[in-house]
Amino acid sequence: MPVSLRDLLGRPAPPGTRPESTLPSESLPSSATEAFERGVCRFDAARFFEAHELFEQVWRSPETAPADRPFWKGVTQVAVGFCHVQRGNARGALALLERAVRHLDPFPSPHLGVDTRALADAARKVAEGTRVRGVGAARAFPPFPRAP
């Protein structure tokens, strides 16, 4: 299946341009753990589209227990919600960030190497900032909250 090349915000790259996204050209992660580690690096670099693609690999991996899939879905939705903020899509950002919080809240903190409460709180904070100031306001995103 051909891979569509994308820019840093996940939009298809225009024909004849060099895409900024590195995911299509690099090798796929060999494990859910590797996908998570690479996703965290992308998240911390505010490359949320790429982070969401990698976290989605964890969510859908056969290595992931079925009971943990809603947790990883929530992690993935935080990243893609932040990506929607970057793209200027307030409606999409709010919808995804609210769903992410609903998926994360039932899980303990920490869980599977993630400070679940800090990630849910970051999603709430960005959603509230989006409601109050919109998506056009310059925004600093938090780093990925690993468990201590």
Secondary structure, DSSP 8 states (H G I E B T S, - for coil): -----B-TTS-B--TTS--S--GGGS---SSHHHHHHHHHHHHHTT-HHHHHHHHHHHHH-TTS-GGGHHHHHHHHHHHHHHHHHHHT-HHHHHHHHHHHHHHHTTS-SSBTTB-HHHHHHHHHHHHHHHHHH-SSS--------B--
